Amino acid sequence: MQEPGKTLDEMTLRERTNIISMVAQALEESAEEAQDIGDVRYAANSTCLAKTIRGFVGDLSQRELRAATILLEQGISLIASFEGRMRPECQLH
């Protein structure tokens, strides 16, 4: 059985750093993919958000956790919407 997810507040410093790095890396990778297909707006937005998220690695104090949480949620949502647009539509018969 899978454990429920933790909030940033519940994570250790190492876990926080890892999740921030993973989301930022996913944003950077999707930005490269978007650039390759000509979606320059998504590429720019994704790159900027990745850099902003990476900026939190240096200051993960309690007072910054709410802002980091919001940015991580936005990053994950941005990636999901991009991936959703890249999937071929299902055909109904």
All heavy atoms as an XYZ file, in Angstrom:
718
protein
N       0.841     -1.179      0.000
C       0.000      0.000      0.000
C       0.890      1.247      0.000
O       1.857      1.337      0.733
C      -0.901     -0.043      1.232
C      -1.867      1.073      1.324
S      -2.979      0.790      2.722
C      -4.368      1.648      2.123
N       0.523      2.199     -0.810
C       1.319      3.412     -0.939
C       0.957      4.407      0.163
O      -0.207      4.599      0.491
C       1.066      4.038     -2.302
C       1.991      5.168     -2.609
C       1.794      5.661     -4.037
O       0.978      5.159     -4.771
N       2.556      6.660     -4.409
N       1.999      5.038      0.723
C       1.785      6.046      1.756
C       1.260      7.332      1.133
O       1.593      7.648     -0.006
C       3.102      6.363      2.471
C       3.637      5.228      3.306
C       4.921      5.631      4.022
O       5.061      6.815      4.392
O       5.773      4.760      4.190
N       0.454      8.085      1.884
C       0.002      9.373      1.345
C       1.192     10.329      1.206
O       2.193     10.198      1.903
C      -0.998      9.874      2.393
C      -0.702      9.100      3.631
C      -0.065      7.803      3.201
N       1.069     11.263      0.275
C       2.144     12.220      0.047
C       2.349     13.150      1.235
O       1.468     13.341      2.062
N       3.528     13.707      1.292
C       3.865     14.661      2.346
C       3.798     16.077      1.790
O       4.010     16.299      0.599
C       5.298     14.442      2.831
C       5.559     13.151      3.534
C       7.035     13.115      3.935
C       7.418     11.853      4.628
N       8.862     11.860      4.974
N       3.534     17.017      2.657
C       3.649     18.419      2.275
C       5.113     18.824      2.431
O       5.895     18.114      3.079
C       2.780     19.320      3.168
O       3.281     19.257      4.507
C       1.318     18.896      3.132
N       5.495     19.946      1.859
C       6.872     20.418      2.039
C       7.195     20.607      3.519
O       8.306     20.350      3.957
C       7.095     21.734      1.299
C       7.291     21.672     -0.205
C       7.560     23.062     -0.761
C       8.397     20.732     -0.609
N       6.201     21.042      4.262
C       6.391     21.266      5.695
C       6.738     19.974      6.426
O       7.472     19.987      7.405
C       5.122     21.888      6.277
C       5.338     22.461      7.657
O       6.398     23.079      7.888
O       4.443     22.295      8.512
N       6.221     18.858      5.941
C       6.451     17.559      6.576
C       7.738     16.880      6.105
O       8.182     15.908      6.702
C       5.266     16.623      6.303
C       3.960     17.104      6.876
C       2.758     16.348      6.353
O       2.797     15.832      5.209
O       1.774     16.288      7.095
N       8.321     17.384      5.038
C       9.521     16.770      4.462
C      10.774     17.220      5.190
O      10.829     18.306      5.765
C       9.663     17.158      2.986
C       8.632     16.581      2.091
S       8.932     17.132      0.386
C       7.523     16.431     -0.425
N      11.802     16.376      5.082
C      13.119     16.762      5.574
C      13.733     17.733      4.568
O      13.246     17.869      3.432
C      14.042     15.533      5.694
O      14.272     15.001      4.382
C      13.445     14.473      6.611
N      14.791     18.381      4.950
C      15.476     19.314      4.046
C      15.938     18.593      2.786
O      15.797     19.108      1.675
C      16.669     19.963      4.752
C      17.451     20.987      3.952
C      16.549     22.128      3.500
C      18.622     21.512      4.757
N      16.447     17.389      2.930
C      16.899     16.611      1.767
C      15.724     16.295      0.844
O      15.831     16.413     -0.376
C      17.583     15.326      2.205
C      17.981     14.459      1.008
C      18.784     13.297      1.429
N      20.145     13.817      1.604
C      21.163     13.109      2.018
N      21.000     11.857      2.340
N      22.354     13.639      2.129
N      14.593     15.889      1.408
C      13.412     15.590      0.593
C      12.922     16.833     -0.145
O      12.552     16.767     -1.313
C      12.282     15.025      1.464
C      12.543     13.628      1.984
C      11.524     13.170      3.006
O      11.012     14.012      3.792
O      11.217     11.969      3.029
N      12.928     17.965      0.543
C      12.516     19.227     -0.100
C      13.422     19.555     -1.265
O      12.965     19.922     -2.352
C      12.554     20.377      0.901
C      11.506     20.328      1.948
C      11.697     21.469      2.919
N      10.885     21.252      4.104
C      11.083     21.841      5.262
N      12.066     22.716      5.398
N      10.307     21.593      6.287
N      14.712     19.451     -1.035
C      15.681     19.751     -2.084
C      15.486     18.819     -3.276
O      15.525     19.259     -4.428
C      17.115     19.638     -1.536
O      17.251     20.548     -0.440
C      18.149     19.966     -2.586
N      15.253     17.546     -3.006
C      15.060     16.569     -4.084
C      13.811     16.874     -4.905
O      13.843     16.822     -6.136
C      14.979     15.151     -3.519
C      16.322     14.628     -3.066
O      17.373     15.146     -3.434
N      16.296     13.590     -2.244
N      12.698     17.174     -4.253
C      11.458     17.434     -4.994
C      11.587     18.714     -5.822
O      11.131     18.773     -6.963
C      10.211     17.459     -4.080
C       8.922     17.401     -4.894
C      10.168     18.666     -3.189
C       8.595     16.089     -5.465
N      12.222     19.708     -5.266
C      12.435     20.960     -6.008
C      13.298     20.692     -7.244
O      12.978     21.149     -8.341
C      13.051     22.033     -5.095
C      11.979     22.553     -4.134
C      13.674     23.169     -5.897
C      12.500     23.454     -3.045
N      14.357     19.933     -7.066
C      15.241     19.622     -8.194
C      14.527     18.800     -9.257
O      14.700     19.036    -10.458
C      16.483     18.877     -7.711
O      17.255     19.718     -6.897
N      13.708     17.836     -8.833
C      12.988     16.992     -9.792
C      11.992     17.798    -10.617
O      11.915     17.635    -11.835
C      12.258     15.862     -9.068
C      13.175     14.764     -8.597
S      12.378     13.278     -7.907
C      10.797     13.801     -7.375
N      11.234     18.666     -9.970
C      10.249     19.462    -10.698
C      10.957     20.437    -11.647
O      10.565     20.580    -12.802
C       9.285     20.195     -9.734
C       8.385     21.165    -10.487
C       8.444     19.183     -8.954
N      12.010     21.084    -11.168
C      12.745     22.018    -12.020
C      13.352     21.301    -13.227
O      13.285     21.800    -14.348
C      13.829     22.727    -11.215
N      13.897     20.112    -13.007
C      14.471     19.354    -14.110
C      13.400     18.945    -15.114
O      13.610     19.026    -16.330
C      15.201     18.115    -13.595
C      15.862     17.319    -14.697
C      16.661     16.145    -14.166
O      16.832     15.971    -12.973
N      17.155     15.330    -15.071
N      12.249     18.515    -14.621
C      11.146     18.139    -15.524
C      10.689     19.342    -16.347
O      10.392     19.210    -17.537
C       9.989     17.562    -14.723
N      10.638     20.517    -15.722
C      10.270     21.737    -16.455
C      11.300     22.053    -17.535
O      10.946     22.406    -18.664
C      10.136     22.918    -15.490
C       8.864     22.963    -14.667
C       9.028     23.909    -13.480
C       7.686     23.381    -15.522
N      12.576     21.919    -17.201
C      13.630     22.195    -18.178
C      13.590     21.209    -19.344
O      13.765     21.601    -20.505
C      14.999     22.165    -17.489
C      15.188     23.326    -16.543
C      16.328     23.152    -15.562
O      16.832     22.025    -15.382
O      16.706     24.155    -14.950
N      13.342     19.948    -19.044
C      13.256     18.945    -20.101
C      12.047     19.179    -21.005
O      12.143     19.050    -22.223
C      13.215     17.543    -19.495
C      14.538     17.126    -18.884
C      14.465     15.831    -18.106
O      13.386     15.195    -18.050
O      15.503     15.440    -17.529
N      10.920     19.531    -20.404
C       9.742     19.796    -21.231
C       9.928     21.087    -22.025
O       9.405     21.216    -23.137
C       8.456     19.828    -20.397
O       8.444     20.916    -19.505
N      10.683     22.037    -21.495
C      10.985     23.262    -22.238
C      11.806     22.947    -23.488
O      11.559     23.508    -24.560
C      11.738     24.254    -21.355
N      12.762     22.034    -23.357
C      13.560     21.629    -24.517
C      12.683     20.949    -25.564
O      12.810     21.214    -26.763
C      14.675     20.679    -24.084
C      15.791     21.359    -23.320
C      16.858     20.377    -22.853
O      16.931     19.248    -23.397
O      17.612     20.735    -21.946
N      11.789     20.090    -25.100
C      10.881     19.413    -26.026
C       9.974     20.425    -26.730
O       9.760     20.341    -27.942
C      10.034     18.398    -25.251
C       9.155     17.544    -26.118
C       8.359     16.524    -25.329
O       8.746     16.187    -24.206
O       7.330     16.068    -25.865
N       9.470     21.387    -25.973
C       8.609     22.416    -26.550
C       9.374     23.251    -27.573
O       8.838     23.589    -28.632
C       8.052     23.312    -25.446
N      10.615     23.573    -27.264
C      11.448     24.345    -28.190
C      11.619     23.575    -29.494
O      11.537     24.157    -30.579
C      12.812     24.630    -27.549
C      13.659     25.615    -28.306
C      13.120     27.031    -28.223
O      12.671     27.472    -27.180
N      13.166     27.732    -29.327
N      11.818     22.265    -29.375
C      12.014     21.431    -30.562
C      10.786     21.421    -31.474
O      10.925     21.302    -32.694
C      12.351     19.988    -30.162
C      13.737     19.861    -29.555
O      14.553     20.800    -29.704
O      13.999     18.813    -28.911
N       9.598     21.532    -30.890
C       8.385     21.499    -31.715
C       7.863     22.900    -32.040
O       6.814     23.050    -32.647
C       7.272     20.649    -31.057
C       6.841     21.239    -29.714
C       7.704     19.206    -30.933
C       5.612     20.568    -29.118
N       8.589     23.922    -31.588
C       8.233     25.287    -31.941
C       7.304     25.999    -30.974
O       6.803     27.077    -31.292
N       7.077     25.439    -29.814
C       6.220     26.088    -28.805
C       7.095     26.978    -27.919
O       7.430     26.636    -26.794
C       5.481     25.038    -27.976
C       4.401     25.625    -27.083
O       4.384     26.859    -26.882
O       3.574     24.832    -26.581
N       7.460     28.139    -28.470
C       8.414     29.004    -27.777
C       7.829     29.632    -26.506
O       8.562     29.876    -25.549
C       8.966     30.102    -28.716
C       9.825     29.492    -29.802
C       7.869     30.934    -29.303
N       6.537     29.870    -26.482
C       5.927     30.463    -25.291
C       6.001     29.495    -24.112
O       6.384     29.870    -23.023
C       4.482     30.870    -25.544
C       3.902     31.576    -24.336
C       2.504     32.067    -24.479
N       1.974     32.024    -25.831
C       0.721     32.238    -26.142
N      -0.146     32.511    -25.213
N       0.313     32.182    -27.387
N       5.620     28.235    -24.346
C       5.719     27.254    -23.277
C       7.169     27.085    -22.842
O       7.465     27.016    -21.653
C       5.144     25.887    -23.682
C       5.363     24.874    -22.585
C       4.470     24.761    -21.538
C       6.510     24.086    -22.559
C       4.694     23.881    -20.493
C       6.745     23.207    -21.523
C       5.847     23.102    -20.493
O       6.093     22.233    -19.458
N       8.074     27.016    -23.802
C       9.495     26.833    -23.485
C      10.001     27.964    -22.587
O      10.682     27.712    -21.591
C      10.315     26.750    -24.764
N       9.643     29.189    -22.915
C      10.080     30.334    -22.114
C       9.460     30.306    -20.718
O      10.152     30.511    -19.713
C       9.730     31.635    -22.818
N       8.153     30.057    -20.649
C       7.476     30.017    -19.348
C       8.025     28.897    -18.472
O       8.247     29.082    -17.270
C       5.970     29.843    -19.522
C       5.312     31.075    -20.073
O       5.821     32.185    -19.946
N       4.163     30.898    -20.697
N       8.229     27.744    -19.059
C       8.726     26.596    -18.313
C      10.144     26.847    -17.801
O      10.464     26.533    -16.649
C       8.691     25.361    -19.214
O       9.073     24.224    -18.508
N      10.975     27.428    -18.639
C      12.352     27.727    -18.240
C      12.382     28.741    -17.097
O      13.117     28.561    -16.117
C      13.156     28.254    -19.439
O      13.176     27.238    -20.450
C      14.574     28.615    -19.048
N      11.583     29.780    -17.202
C      11.539     30.793    -16.140
C      11.037     30.211    -14.828
O      11.597     30.501    -13.762
C      10.654     31.969    -16.556
S      11.381     32.986    -17.841
N      10.010     29.394    -14.895
C       9.481     28.778    -13.677
C      10.511     27.829    -13.067
O      10.683     27.801    -11.846
C       8.169     28.058    -13.971
C       7.434     27.463    -12.774
C       7.195     28.501    -11.671
C       6.107     26.863    -13.224
N      11.217     27.072    -13.894
C      12.258     26.167    -13.390
C      13.337     26.949    -12.646
O      13.768     26.557    -11.558
C      12.872     25.375    -14.538
N      13.755     28.074    -13.203
C      14.789     28.890    -12.552
C      14.285     29.481    -11.241
O      15.022     29.551    -10.258
C      15.264     29.989    -13.499
C      16.083     29.443    -14.642
C      16.517     30.529    -15.591
C      17.325     29.920    -16.722
N      17.834     30.913    -17.657
N      13.039     29.899    -11.220
C      12.458     30.448     -9.998
C      12.385     29.368     -8.919
O      12.732     29.615     -7.755
C      11.055     31.021    -10.268
O      11.160     32.019    -11.279
C      10.453     31.625     -9.015
N      11.954     28.187     -9.309
C      11.865     27.076     -8.355
C      13.251     26.715     -7.829
O      13.438     26.499     -6.633
C      11.167     25.863     -8.999
C       9.672     26.165     -9.166
C      11.371     24.599     -8.176
C       8.909     25.141     -9.982
N      14.232     26.650     -8.709
C      15.602     26.336     -8.264
C      16.123     27.380     -7.269
O      16.941     27.063     -6.412
C      16.544     26.245     -9.450
C      16.390     24.972    -10.237
C      17.595     24.726    -11.115
N      17.365     23.625    -12.018
C      17.508     22.344    -11.703
N      17.851     22.024    -10.485
N      17.294     21.393    -12.596
N      15.627     28.588     -7.363
C      16.050     29.634     -6.435
C      15.679     29.342     -4.990
O      16.278     29.888     -4.064
N      14.704     28.471     -4.780
C      14.303     28.133     -3.417
C      15.240     27.142     -2.748
O      15.189     26.984     -1.532
C      12.880     27.563     -3.388
C      11.837     28.627     -3.362
C      11.154     28.974     -4.511
C      11.543     29.295     -2.186
C      10.200     29.965     -4.491
C      10.596     30.292     -2.159
C       9.918     30.635     -3.318
N      16.097     26.479     -3.507
C      16.989     25.495     -2.907
C      17.879     26.146     -1.853
O      18.152     25.559     -0.814
C      17.830     24.775     -3.989
C      18.905     23.906     -3.362
C      16.927     23.934     -4.874
N      18.276     27.377     -2.076
C      19.151     28.067     -1.126
C      18.449     28.541      0.134
O      19.095     28.764      1.151
N      17.117     28.690      0.101
C      16.385     29.181      1.269
C      15.087     28.402      1.425
O      14.062     28.787      0.894
C      16.087     30.677      1.131
C      15.374     31.237      2.360
O      15.346     30.559      3.403
O      14.854     32.352      2.280
N      15.177     27.316      2.142
C      13.992     26.495      2.382
C      13.508     26.659      3.813
O      13.074     25.716      4.458
C      14.288     25.029      2.073
C      14.443     24.719      0.602
C      14.894     23.286      0.388
C      13.145     24.965     -0.138
N      13.568     27.874      4.294
C      13.103     28.156      5.643
C      11.585     28.045      5.700
O      10.900     28.046      4.674
C      13.543     29.553      6.068
O      12.962     30.524      5.210
N      11.047     27.949      6.888
C       9.608     27.804      7.082
C       8.822     28.923      6.411
O       7.757     28.695      5.863
C       9.280     27.762      8.573
C       9.675     26.470      9.262
C       8.948     25.278      8.706
O       9.570     24.379      8.161
N       7.654     25.237      8.829
N       9.331     30.134      6.442
C       8.586     31.269      5.883
C       8.504     31.224      4.362
O       7.650     31.853      3.770
C       9.159     32.600      6.351
C      10.553     32.875      5.881
C      11.115     34.165      6.505
N      12.428     34.437      5.996
C      12.676     35.145      4.914
N      11.687     35.680      4.245
N      13.904     35.345      4.508
N       9.369     30.453      3.718
C       9.372     30.354      2.258
C       8.635     29.119      1.754
O       8.442     28.967      0.549
C      10.808     30.334      1.731
C      11.602     31.584      2.030
C      11.039     32.823      1.357
O      10.305     32.702      0.350
O      11.332     33.918      1.834
N       8.206     28.248      2.647
C       7.598     26.989      2.212
C       6.285     27.187      1.467
O       5.997     26.474      0.511
C       7.400     26.045      3.395
C       8.677     25.467      3.983
C       8.331     24.492      5.107
C       9.516     24.787      2.928
N       5.476     28.135      1.875
C       4.187     28.354      1.197
C       4.411     28.793     -0.244
O       3.774     28.282     -1.168
C       3.354     29.394      1.961
C       2.028     29.678      1.326
C       1.092     28.474      1.418
N      -0.140     28.781      0.712
C      -0.737     27.949     -0.126
N      -0.270     26.752     -0.315
N      -1.839     28.300     -0.739
N       5.337     29.713     -0.461
C       5.639     30.164     -1.820
C       6.224     29.020     -2.651
O       5.853     28.838     -3.812
C       6.602     31.338     -1.783
N       7.120     28.245     -2.055
C       7.704     27.111     -2.770
C       6.633     26.094     -3.133
O       6.638     25.543     -4.248
C       8.797     26.454     -1.924
N       5.700     25.854     -2.229
C       4.612     24.911     -2.495
C       3.780     25.367     -3.683
O       3.466     24.581     -4.584
C       3.712     24.750     -1.247
O       4.510     24.231     -0.180
C       2.548     23.836     -1.509
N       3.427     26.624     -3.711
C       2.624     27.167     -4.812
C       3.369     27.039     -6.143
O       2.806     26.617     -7.150
C       2.227     28.628     -4.539
C       1.241     28.685     -3.369
C       1.640     29.293     -5.778
C       0.994     30.074     -2.828
N       4.649     27.377     -6.145
C       5.426     27.283     -7.382
C       5.588     25.842     -7.850
O       5.510     25.563     -9.052
C       6.791     27.938     -7.198
C       6.754     29.461     -7.125
C       8.114     30.000     -6.711
C       6.328     30.051     -8.453
N       5.768     24.919     -6.921
C       5.864     23.511     -7.301
C       4.547     23.024     -7.892
O       4.539     22.307     -8.901
C       6.256     22.655     -6.095
C       7.701     22.797     -5.634
C       7.909     22.064     -4.319
C       8.670     22.290     -6.692
N       3.446     23.406     -7.273
C       2.128     23.027     -7.806
C       1.938     23.581     -9.212
O       1.443     22.885    -10.106
C       1.010     23.527     -6.891
C       0.933     22.796     -5.571
C      -0.013     23.446     -4.567
O      -0.531     24.558     -4.839
O      -0.227     22.848     -3.507
N       2.334     24.825     -9.427
C       2.213     25.435    -10.746
C       3.103     24.727    -11.761
O       2.703     24.521    -12.910
C       2.562     26.931    -10.688
C       1.558     27.754     -9.925
C       0.193     27.708    -10.582
O       0.051     27.926    -11.765
N      -0.818     27.393     -9.793
N       4.308     24.374    -11.340
C       5.220     23.666    -12.234
C       4.675     22.320    -12.654
O       4.712     21.953    -13.837
N       4.140     21.573    -11.690
C       3.575     20.262    -11.991
C       2.359     20.407    -12.904
O       2.192     19.638    -13.860
C       3.234     19.520    -10.685
C       4.533     19.170     -9.946
C       2.399     18.269    -10.963
C       4.347     18.743     -8.503
N       1.530     21.391    -12.650
C       0.360     21.630    -13.499
C       0.769     22.022    -14.919
O       0.155     21.577    -15.901
C      -0.521     22.729    -12.906
O      -1.083     22.321    -11.697
N       1.784     22.847    -15.037
C       2.261     23.273    -16.354
C       2.771     22.081    -17.155
O       2.437     21.925    -18.338
C       3.360     24.332    -16.187
C       3.825     25.046    -17.434
C       2.692     25.829    -18.087
C       4.975     25.992    -17.091
N       3.533     21.215    -16.507
C       4.045     20.018    -17.184
C       2.889     19.119    -17.605
O       2.858     18.621    -18.734
C       5.020     19.256    -16.267
C       6.290     20.079    -16.044
C       5.374     17.895    -16.873
C       7.145     19.586    -14.901
N       1.930     18.913    -16.713
C       0.786     18.048    -17.027
C      -0.011     18.593    -18.208
O      -0.442     17.825    -19.075
C      -0.105     17.897    -15.799
N      -0.208     19.899    -18.256
C      -0.972     20.465    -19.374
C      -0.205     20.321    -20.685
O      -0.796     20.042    -21.723
C      -1.325     21.932    -19.112
O      -0.184     22.752    -19.172
N       1.095     20.487    -20.645
C       1.913     20.321    -21.845
C       1.866     18.878    -22.322
O       1.661     18.608    -23.504
C       3.357     20.747    -21.577
C       4.277     20.553    -22.745
C       4.182     21.374    -23.859
C       5.237     19.557    -22.738
C       5.032     21.207    -24.946
C       6.087     19.379    -23.813
C       5.987     20.201    -24.916
N       2.040     17.945    -21.399
C       2.003     16.528    -21.769
C       0.627     16.145    -22.305
O       0.520     15.335    -23.224
C       2.391     15.657    -20.583
C       3.868     15.756    -20.252
C       4.261     14.943    -19.040
O       3.380     14.374    -18.362
O       5.470     14.871    -18.769
N      -0.426     16.725    -21.738
C      -1.774     16.458    -22.216
C      -1.973     16.918    -23.646
O      -2.663     16.262    -24.434
N      -1.370     18.032    -24.000
C      -1.467     18.525    -25.369
C      -0.657     17.683    -26.345
O      -0.956     17.634    -27.527
C      -0.986     19.977    -25.457
C      -1.930     20.960    -24.823
C      -1.505     22.389    -25.059
N      -0.272     22.666    -24.310
C       0.772     23.356    -24.768
N       0.738     23.853    -25.985
N       1.828     23.575    -24.028
N       0.376     17.002    -25.851
C       1.251     16.223    -26.718
C       0.701     14.831    -26.986
O       1.105     14.185    -27.947
C       2.646     16.075    -26.089
C       3.384     17.400    -25.945
S       3.733     18.185    -27.520
C       2.430     19.386    -27.645
N      -0.207     14.351    -26.159
C      -0.787     13.021    -26.358
C      -1.741     13.036    -27.540
O      -2.542     13.952    -27.667
C      -1.568     12.578    -25.121
C      -0.677     12.067    -24.041
C      -1.510     11.441    -22.941
N      -0.912     11.860    -21.690
C      -1.505     12.599    -20.771
N      -2.747     12.978    -20.921
N      -0.877     12.948    -19.691
N      -1.674     11.995    -28.367
C      -2.662     11.928    -29.455
C      -4.052     11.723    -28.875
O      -4.233     11.037    -27.886
C      -2.210     10.715    -30.275
C      -1.295      9.944    -29.403
C      -0.760     10.888    -28.360
N      -5.011     12.351    -29.490
C      -6.400     12.234    -29.039
C      -6.892     10.813    -29.234
O      -6.582     10.177    -30.230
C      -7.294     13.211    -29.811
C      -6.998     14.657    -29.514
C      -7.250     15.040    -28.072
O      -8.247     14.586    -27.503
O      -6.428     15.783    -27.514
N      -7.655     10.341    -28.293
C      -8.279      9.029    -28.419
C      -9.428      9.124    -29.418
O     -10.168     10.092    -29.412
C      -8.820      8.556    -27.068
S      -7.537      8.295    -25.861
N      -9.532      8.136    -30.251
C     -10.630      8.123    -31.218
C     -11.751      7.250    -30.690
O     -11.515      6.141    -30.219
C     -10.147      7.572    -32.551
C      -9.173      8.493    -33.247
C      -8.771      7.944    -34.601
O      -9.018      6.795    -34.909
N      -8.147      8.792    -35.414
N     -12.936      7.776    -30.744
C     -14.101      7.010    -30.345
C     -14.734      6.380    -31.577
O     -14.817      7.002    -32.634
C     -15.120      7.910    -29.644
C     -14.654      8.575    -28.364
C     -15.731      9.513    -27.845
C     -14.298      7.524    -27.318
N     -15.149      5.146    -31.450
C     -15.774      4.447    -32.575
C     -17.253      4.409    -32.404
O     -17.810      4.280    -31.424
C     -15.226      3.037    -32.716
C     -13.755      3.010    -32.977
N     -13.217      3.267    -34.220
C     -12.699      2.785    -32.164
C     -11.898      3.174    -34.157
N     -11.561      2.887    -32.922
